[in-house]
């Protein structure tokens, strides 16, 4: 199956959760690259640089943004 190079995700001001629905690829966050496939869940804290790379044409994901601006970790401090 053909693969695509990368997404251009930029940091967001709220925490987020990704749920991979179909396909596969790699998720890069803070210099760590991990394989993702259907069913993978990923937490991304507010302000984190992240992206998907080398993903299949059938790749799809749900993303949930939640909590206060700056993320829950910042709100708790």
LUMPAKOL-533072 format. One record per residue (C-alpha): residue number from 0; residue in three letters; x, y, z. Coordinates in steps of 0.5 Angstrom, whole numbers, plus 500, padded with zeros to 3 digits. Layout:
BEGIN
<node num="NUM" residu="ALA" east="X" north="Y" up="Z"/>
...
//
This chain:
BEGIN
<node num="0" residu="UNK" east="500" north="500" up="500"/>
<node num="1" residu="UNK" east="503" north="507" up="498"/>
<node num="2" residu="UNK" east="505" north="511" up="504"/>
<node num="3" residu="UNK" east="505" north="519" up="505"/>
<node num="4" residu="UNK" east="511" north="523" up="508"/>
<node num="5" residu="UNK" east="509" north="527" up="514"/>
<node num="6" residu="UNK" east="503" north="531" up="517"/>
<node num="7" residu="UNK" east="505" north="538" up="519"/>
<node num="8" residu="UNK" east="502" north="538" up="526"/>
<node num="9" residu="UNK" east="504" north="544" up="530"/>
<node num="10" residu="UNK" east="503" north="545" up="538"/>
<node num="11" residu="UNK" east="496" north="546" up="540"/>
<node num="12" residu="UNK" east="494" north="550" up="547"/>
<node num="13" residu="UNK" east="490" north="544" up="550"/>
<node num="14" residu="UNK" east="492" north="537" up="551"/>
<node num="15" residu="UNK" east="490" north="532" up="546"/>
<node num="16" residu="UNK" east="488" north="524" up="545"/>
<node num="17" residu="UNK" east="489" north="521" up="538"/>
<node num="18" residu="UNK" east="486" north="514" up="537"/>
<node num="19" residu="UNK" east="488" north="511" up="530"/>
<node num="20" residu="UNK" east="482" north="508" up="527"/>
<node num="21" residu="UNK" east="485" north="505" up="520"/>
<node num="22" residu="UNK" east="492" north="504" up="517"/>
<node num="23" residu="UNK" east="499" north="505" up="520"/>
<node num="24" residu="UNK" east="505" north="509" up="520"/>
<node num="25" residu="UNK" east="509" north="513" up="525"/>
<node num="26" residu="UNK" east="508" north="518" up="531"/>
<node num="27" residu="UNK" east="514" north="523" up="533"/>
<node num="28" residu="UNK" east="514" north="527" up="539"/>
<node num="29" residu="UNK" east="520" north="530" up="543"/>
<node num="30" residu="UNK" east="524" north="526" up="538"/>
<node num="31" residu="UNK" east="521" north="519" up="540"/>
<node num="32" residu="UNK" east="518" north="515" up="534"/>
<node num="33" residu="UNK" east="513" north="510" up="535"/>
<node num="34" residu="UNK" east="509" north="505" up="530"/>
<node num="35" residu="UNK" east="502" north="506" up="530"/>
<node num="36" residu="UNK" east="496" north="502" up="528"/>
<node num="37" residu="UNK" east="489" north="501" up="528"/>
<node num="38" residu="UNK" east="487" north="502" up="536"/>
<node num="39" residu="UNK" east="493" north="505" up="538"/>
<node num="40" residu="UNK" east="491" north="511" up="543"/>
<node num="41" residu="UNK" east="496" north="517" up="544"/>
<node num="42" residu="UNK" east="496" north="522" up="549"/>
<node num="43" residu="UNK" east="500" north="529" up="547"/>
<node num="44" residu="UNK" east="500" north="534" up="552"/>
<node num="45" residu="UNK" east="499" north="542" up="551"/>
<node num="46" residu="UNK" east="505" north="545" up="547"/>
<node num="47" residu="UNK" east="508" north="539" up="545"/>
<node num="48" residu="UNK" east="511" north="538" up="538"/>
<node num="49" residu="UNK" east="508" north="532" up="534"/>
<node num="50" residu="UNK" east="507" north="529" up="527"/>
<node num="51" residu="UNK" east="505" north="523" up="524"/>
<node num="52" residu="UNK" east="510" north="520" up="519"/>
<node num="53" residu="UNK" east="510" north="515" up="513"/>
<node num="54" residu="UNK" east="503" north="513" up="514"/>
<node num="55" residu="UNK" east="499" north="509" up="509"/>
<node num="56" residu="UNK" east="494" north="512" up="504"/>
<node num="57" residu="UNK" east="488" north="509" up="509"/>
<node num="58" residu="UNK" east="491" north="512" up="515"/>
<node num="59" residu="UNK" east="485" north="516" up="519"/>
<node num="60" residu="UNK" east="485" north="518" up="526"/>
<node num="61" residu="UNK" east="480" north="521" up="531"/>
<node num="62" residu="UNK" east="483" north="527" up="535"/>
<node num="63" residu="UNK" east="480" north="529" up="542"/>
<node num="64" residu="UNK" east="482" north="536" up="545"/>
<node num="65" residu="UNK" east="480" north="537" up="552"/>
<node num="66" residu="UNK" east="482" north="541" up="558"/>
<node num="67" residu="UNK" east="484" north="548" up="560"/>
<node num="68" residu="UNK" east="488" north="552" up="555"/>
<node num="69" residu="UNK" east="496" north="550" up="557"/>
<node num="70" residu="UNK" east="494" north="543" up="559"/>
<node num="71" residu="UNK" east="491" north="540" up="565"/>
<node num="72" residu="UNK" east="499" north="540" up="568"/>
<node num="73" residu="UNK" east="499" north="547" up="568"/>
<node num="74" residu="UNK" east="492" north="548" up="571"/>
<node num="75" residu="UNK" east="494" north="544" up="577"/>
<node num="76" residu="UNK" east="501" north="547" up="578"/>
//
